[in-house]
Amino acid sequence: MSCYDIIRGMETLTLSDYTSLAELRYQIRCFLSFSEQAARAAGLEPRQHQLMLSLKGLPDGARPTIGEVAERLQIQHHSAVELVNRLAVAGYVRRHRGGDDRREVLLTLTPRGEKVLRDLSLHHRAELRSAGPALVAALRRAMRGTRNSNGYHAQAAVRKRGRTT
């Protein structure tokens, strides 16, 4: 079940629903604004920082390829290539050939990239400790949602069907 299936089952939205969604969007935007400013202060563009964080934080089993980080950033492959090019020229990222498949290009952070990412991540974690409670509260309010025509919350209807998407 997609989020659009849930939306179709909802007949009305209250002013409270709009208010909670607007507050969530505001809290997310505040954190993103902080993140963008922190990246720029460290000499990076926000997407460069996002790419480095995605690369460092890949889940187990994910290959550190341009295609993988493009997917994680939700950008086109050619855009990820340009970000990697700029990061490589600046000395933050290094390309190297894959093990068995010599055509595969893998990415790693350089020591310089590791240091700037660590500093930014510590700064972000401190900001989340400060701003996080408001963000979490806004998310909880927005998730409560309205009742559909059967009187069920949209989330309860999803759980009843055995799905959690």
C-alpha positions in Angstrom: 0.0 0.0 0.0 1.3 3.4 -0.9 0.8 6.7 0.8 -1.5 7.6 -2.1 -3.8 4.6 -1.2 -4.0 6.0 2.3 -4.8 9.5 1.1 -7.6 8.2 -1.2 -9.3 6.6 1.9 -9.4 9.9 3.7 -12.4 12.1 3.1 -11.7 15.2 5.1 -8.9 17.2 6.5 -9.3 19.5 9.5 -7.6 22.8 10.1 -5.6 20.9 12.8 -4.4 18.5 10.1 -3.2 21.3 8.0 -1.6 23.0 11.0 0.3 19.9 12.0 1.5 19.2 8.5 2.7 22.9 8.1 4.5 22.7 11.4 6.2 19.5 10.4 7.3 21.1 7.1 8.6 24.1 9.0 10.6 22.0 11.5 12.1 20.0 8.7 13.0 23.2 6.8 14.6 24.7 9.9 16.9 21.7 10.2 17.7 21.7 6.5 18.5 25.4 6.6 20.8 24.8 9.5 22.4 21.9 7.6 22.9 23.9 4.5 24.5 26.8 6.4 26.8 24.4 8.3 28.0 22.8 5.0 28.7 26.1 3.4 30.6 27.3 6.5 32.8 24.1 6.1 33.5 25.0 2.5 31.1 22.5 0.9 27.9 22.8 -1.0 25.0 21.1 0.8 24.7 18.4 -1.8 28.4 17.6 -1.5 27.9 17.2 2.2 24.9 15.0 1.6 26.9 12.8 -0.8 29.7 12.4 1.7 27.3 11.5 4.4 25.5 9.0 2.2 28.8 7.5 1.2 30.0 7.1 4.8 26.6 5.9 6.1 25.8 3.3 3.4 24.0 0.3 4.9 25.8 -3.1 5.1 26.0 -4.7 1.7 25.6 -1.5 -0.3 28.4 -0.8 -2.8 29.9 2.7 -2.6 29.2 3.5 -6.3 28.1 6.7 -8.0 24.8 4.9 -8.8 24.2 4.0 -5.2 24.8 7.5 -3.9 22.7 9.0 -6.7 19.9 6.8 -5.5 20.4 7.7 -1.9 20.3 11.4 -2.7 17.5 10.9 -5.2 19.4 12.7 -8.0 20.3 11.8 -11.6 23.4 9.7 -12.2 25.1 12.6 -14.1 24.4 15.0 -11.2 26.1 12.6 -8.8 29.1 12.3 -11.2 29.5 16.1 -11.2 29.3 16.2 -7.4 31.9 13.4 -7.2 34.1 15.2 -9.7 34.1 18.4 -7.6 34.7 16.5 -4.3 37.6 14.6 -5.9 39.3 17.8 -7.2 38.9 19.3 -3.7 40.5 16.2 -2.1 37.5 14.9 -0.2 36.6 11.8 -2.2 38.7 9.2 -4.1 37.7 6.9 -6.9 39.1 3.4 -7.3 38.4 0.3 -9.4 36.2 -2.5 -8.0 37.6 -5.9 -7.0 36.5 -8.5 -9.5 34.8 -6.1 -12.0 37.5 -3.7 -13.1 34.9 -1.6 -14.8 33.2 -0.8 -11.5 34.2 2.5 -9.9 34.0 2.6 -6.1 34.2 5.7 -4.0 35.9 6.3 -0.6 36.4 9.4 1.5 39.9 10.7 1.8 41.3 11.5 5.3 40.4 15.2 4.5 36.8 14.1 3.6 36.6 12.0 6.8 37.7 15.0 9.0 35.2 17.5 7.5 32.4 15.0 7.6 33.1 14.1 11.2 33.1 17.8 12.2 29.9 18.5 10.3 28.2 15.3 11.8 29.1 16.3 15.3 27.7 19.8 14.7 24.5 18.2 13.2 24.1 15.8 16.1 24.3 18.8 18.6 21.7 20.6 16.6 19.4 17.6 16.6 19.8 17.3 20.4 18.5 20.9 20.5 15.9 21.0 17.8 15.0 17.3 17.7 12.3 17.3 20.3 10.3 19.9 18.3 10.8 18.0 15.1 9.7 14.7 16.7 6.6 16.4 18.3 5.6 17.8 14.9 6.1 14.4 13.3 3.9 12.8 15.9 1.2 15.4 15.5 1.2 15.0 11.7 1.1 11.2 11.9 -2.1 11.2 14.0 -4.0 12.2 10.9 -7.8 12.4 10.5 -10.3 9.6 10.6 -11.6 8.2 7.4 -15.3 7.5 6.6 -15.2 4.2 8.6 -14.0 6.0 11.7 -10.5 4.5 11.6 -7.2 6.5 11.5 -5.4 5.9 8.3 -2.5 4.3 10.1 -4.8 1.9 11.9 -6.3 0.9 8.6 -2.9 0.1 7.2 -1.9 -2.0 10.3 -5.2 -3.9 10.1 -4.4 -5.0 6.6 -1.0 -6.2 7.8 1.1 -3.7 6.0 3.4 -1.0 7.4 4.4 1.0 4.4 
